[in-house]
């Protein structure tokens, strides 16, 4: 295994995950606001599960997203 290649690959993957996740959350919040489903002062529980089946890895991260 080449450590630098491995490290860069992980960082690239996590960057893509972060950017895409943020975009999806922002779009969902804007849509919910426009449709009147939320007021804009809520806090939402959120979770992400990282899965790499070939490594028998499943890791869940819980948190929250606050709008105010």
Phi and psi restraints in degrees (value plus and minus 20) as a CYANA .aco file:
   2 UNK   PHI    -119.1   -79.1
   2 UNK   PSI      90.0   130.0
   3 UNK   PHI     -77.5   -37.5
   3 UNK   PSI     -63.8   -23.8
   4 UNK   PHI     -85.5   -45.5
   4 UNK   PSI     -64.1   -24.1
   5 UNK   PHI     -81.1   -41.1
   5 UNK   PSI     -64.6   -24.6
   6 UNK   PHI     -79.4   -39.4
   6 UNK   PSI     -69.8   -29.8
   7 UNK   PHI     -81.6   -41.6
   7 UNK   PSI     -66.5   -26.5
   8 UNK   PHI     -83.8   -43.8
   8 UNK   PSI     -57.2   -17.2
   9 UNK   PHI     -84.2   -44.2
   9 UNK   PSI     -63.5   -23.5
  10 UNK   PHI     -83.2   -43.2
  10 UNK   PSI     -66.2   -26.2
  11 UNK   PHI     -81.4   -41.4
  11 UNK   PSI     -61.5   -21.5
  12 UNK   PHI     -82.6   -42.6
  12 UNK   PSI     -65.4   -25.4
  13 UNK   PHI     -81.3   -41.3
  13 UNK   PSI     -67.2   -27.2
  14 UNK   PHI     -85.7   -45.7
  14 UNK   PSI     -52.7   -12.7
  15 UNK   PHI     -84.1   -44.1
  15 UNK   PSI     -65.5   -25.5
  16 UNK   PHI     -81.5   -41.5
  16 UNK   PSI     -64.4   -24.4
  17 UNK   PHI     -80.2   -40.2
  17 UNK   PSI     -67.1   -27.1
  18 UNK   PHI     -83.0   -43.0
  18 UNK   PSI     -66.2   -26.2
  19 UNK   PHI     -84.8   -44.8
  19 UNK   PSI     -67.6   -27.6
  20 UNK   PHI     -86.3   -46.3
  20 UNK   PSI     -58.8   -18.8
  21 UNK   PHI     -83.6   -43.6
  21 UNK   PSI     -65.2   -25.2
  22 UNK   PHI     -81.1   -41.1
  22 UNK   PSI     -64.9   -24.9
  23 UNK   PHI     -80.7   -40.7
  23 UNK   PSI     -64.7   -24.7
  24 UNK   PHI     -84.2   -44.2
  24 UNK   PSI     -62.0   -22.0
  25 UNK   PHI     -85.3   -45.3
  25 UNK   PSI     -65.7   -25.7
  26 UNK   PHI     -79.5   -39.5
  26 UNK   PSI     -64.0   -24.0
  27 UNK   PHI     -83.9   -43.9
  27 UNK   PSI     -61.7   -21.7
  28 UNK   PHI     -85.6   -45.6
  28 UNK   PSI     -59.8   -19.8
  29 UNK   PHI     -86.4   -46.4
  29 UNK   PSI     -66.3   -26.3
  30 UNK   PHI     -79.6   -39.6
  30 UNK   PSI     -63.5   -23.5
  31 UNK   PHI     -83.8   -43.8
  31 UNK   PSI     -64.7   -24.7
  32 UNK   PHI     -83.2   -43.2
  32 UNK   PSI     -58.0   -18.0
  33 UNK   PHI     -84.6   -44.6
  33 UNK   PSI     -67.5   -27.5
  34 UNK   PHI     -80.9   -40.9
  34 UNK   PSI     -57.4   -17.4
  35 UNK   PHI    -105.7   -65.7
  35 UNK   PSI     -22.5    17.5
  36 UNK   PHI      57.7    97.7
  36 UNK   PSI      -3.7    36.3
  37 UNK   PHI     -99.1   -59.1
  37 UNK   PSI     -42.4    -2.4
  38 UNK   PHI    -154.5  -114.5
  38 UNK   PSI     140.3   180.3
  39 UNK   PHI    -113.4   -73.4
  39 UNK   PSI     -48.0    -8.0
  40 UNK   PHI      90.5   130.5
  40 UNK   PSI     -16.7    23.3
  41 UNK   PHI    -139.7   -99.7
  41 UNK   PSI      -5.9    34.1
  42 UNK   PHI     -99.2   -59.2
  42 UNK   PSI     145.8   185.8
  43 UNK   PHI    -145.3  -105.3
  43 UNK   PSI     110.2   150.2
  44 UNK   PHI    -135.3   -95.3
  44 UNK   PSI     113.3   153.3
  45 UNK   PHI     -88.3   -48.3
  45 UNK   PSI     125.7   165.7
  46 UNK   PHI    -161.9  -121.9
  46 UNK   PSI     133.2   173.2
  47 UNK   PHI    -166.8  -126.8
  47 UNK   PSI     133.1   173.1
  48 UNK   PHI    -153.5  -113.5
  48 UNK   PSI     116.7   156.7
  49 UNK   PHI    -137.6   -97.6
  49 UNK   PSI     102.2   142.2
  50 UNK   PHI    -113.9   -73.9
  50 UNK   PSI     104.9   144.9
  51 UNK   PHI    -149.2  -109.2
  51 UNK   PSI     110.3   150.3
  52 UNK   PHI    -150.5  -110.5
  52 UNK   PSI      67.1   107.1
  53 UNK   PHI     -74.8   -34.8
  53 UNK   PSI     -58.2   -18.2
  54 UNK   PHI     -84.3   -44.3
  54 UNK   PSI     -41.1    -1.1
  55 UNK   PHI    -124.4   -84.4
  55 UNK   PSI     -14.9    25.1
  56 UNK   PHI      36.5    76.5
  56 UNK   PSI      21.5    61.5
  57 UNK   PHI    -131.7   -91.7
  57 UNK   PSI     106.5   146.5
  58 UNK   PHI    -162.7  -122.7
  58 UNK   PSI      95.0   135.0
  59 UNK   PHI    -151.2  -111.2
  59 UNK   PSI     102.8   142.8
  60 UNK   PHI    -126.3   -86.3
  60 UNK   PSI     117.4   157.4
  61 UNK   PHI    -140.9  -100.9
  61 UNK   PSI     102.9   142.9
  62 UNK   PHI    -126.7   -86.7
  62 UNK   PSI     129.4   169.4
  63 UNK   PHI    -187.7  -147.7
  63 UNK   PSI    -178.4  -138.4
  64 UNK   PHI    -166.7  -126.7
  64 UNK   PSI     135.3   175.3
  65 UNK   PHI    -139.5   -99.5
  65 UNK   PSI      99.3   139.3
  66 UNK   PHI    -123.9   -83.9
  66 UNK   PSI     114.6   154.6
  67 UNK   PHI    -111.6   -71.6
  67 UNK   PSI     -36.2     3.8
